[in-house]
């Protein structure tokens, strides 16, 4: 057996590195059998191979013939008499060719030519050939549909902006504003060196611990079993992908990412136990995760649930990410488009692709449909976050998760606490500095900023409707009340110092404000927005839940008199009127003193 392993390592080195400088040195090295430790066959089948030469650092270097699953009988796949003859044979190559391969490690002989993609490392466009796994025969048809969506119309602006890390870091305010409308692909970043090895996978976590993969039709497996045999779907296809929680907030470029991570900033400034604002510590495992994928694995099209934005950093390997969007805004959302396994139709969807390697980071906005094609064995560090500039999209994503079910297995109550903490932080800022505070993570006094703020306020007001059950702890009730109280106090402060002008569709902001359609009290604006939000929630609940929506509708109606002083008996639902969740008319914000002076003029 030891001689067999020595021969296999030598053959692998000559095949993989025919022109390598140290090939002659390999040939000259003599490794007597008596110097090698005794290796149990069961260790080979479990991929627990000790490093006997210093050359077995990576998993791909191990011959797939030695990694088939099962006990010793499954390992050889040969009768005992034939196996005894093979032990005395001087050549093992012909015998091993007859061993059955694990289909997870077998690739289709026919490659799929992927679309041309720009590679920052070489500053050139490259076309990759992808060889799907034999265990997933439907991958070829799926990728063909992805490629059909890749033809981007000329009238659409790109949804992926590529820029150097230094350029994005030097202009933090512009970076945050640009994230409102586009995803970021940063390159020329410092990469933490990792390789595809058992040592690196062990640093991620316990490779033998069984993980409960919620949100999909996966079976519960350990990381070792998931990468060795694949994670089975109910359709009997396999996916060599594992998404594991991380217990540490491991972010290489934290100074930059803090520009967009508003929820981290909120925790840092309001979690002081002495102030008794919020005594809960930030749970890194609620938002941080590891994404481990074998070569040839392709994920289904899906969106991250609960309205989270996502940052992806490839530490090892190479992946191609497809990012999808509608050609035109939809009037009515389709439930099937938010379920795992959805395949976009090229008539209504477009796609952009980005290549991620070590040294590149991808920031993805909430509610973005995406799929991942793994070109090389990859280890990816990811983090879910909430940003001030995308709070409207966050609330929208939370509504879809509530209506259509949890699509990603994210921790519901932990992320709910994070959003409540952001509202508490806004209340602290306004209480200390007033509505015009200079903090970059506080929504600005403009149309987009205040709509994001009021969207988060509506989320806090109607939080009982989003919960699938009653609050489990008194702490949750206390924090919810503090967040609602912070929202109402901010609205009151804004009402005392500012007024809101609703502009005509053809009115420019630089014109005299007397040309505005009407002046609106900010408190009335917030109440009207909450009523529209409740109206849309009930309509969406009826469409999603059918006859079982009565309890959900009752919960929404109960929130109206408690916080908004609105009689639910006078709250009528018009099935024919489908309004947006928030007011969309153009608005302009004025300080009361400025407005009075301009009216006198």
Protein Blocks (a to p, Z undefined) as FASTA:
>chain_A
ZZmmmmmmmmmmmmmmmmbfklmmmmmpccdfklpccddfklmmnopacdfkopambfkl
pcfklmcgcdfklmnopafklmmmmmmpmbfklmmmmpccdfklpccfbdcdddddddfk
lopacdddddddfklmmlmmmmmmmmmmmpccfkbccfbdcddfklmmmmmmlmmmmmmm
occddehiacddddddfklmmmnpcfkbccddehiacdcddfklmmmnopadfkopacdd
dddddfbdcdfklmlmmmmmmmlmmmmmmmcfklomamcdcdfklmgccddddehiacdd
dddehhiacddddfbdcddddddddfbdcfbdcfklmgghiacdfklpccddddddehia
cdddehiacddddfbdcdddddddddfklmmmmmmmmmmmmmnopfklpafklmmmmmmm
mmmmmmmmmmmnojkbcbfkbccddfklmmmmmmmmmmmmmmmmmpmbdcfbfklmmmmm
mmmmmmmmmmmmmmmmpccddddfklcfklcfklpmbdcdfklmmmmmmmmmmmmmmmmm
mmmnommlmmmmmmmmmmmmmmnopafklmccdfklccdfbdfbdcddddfklmmmmmmZ
Z
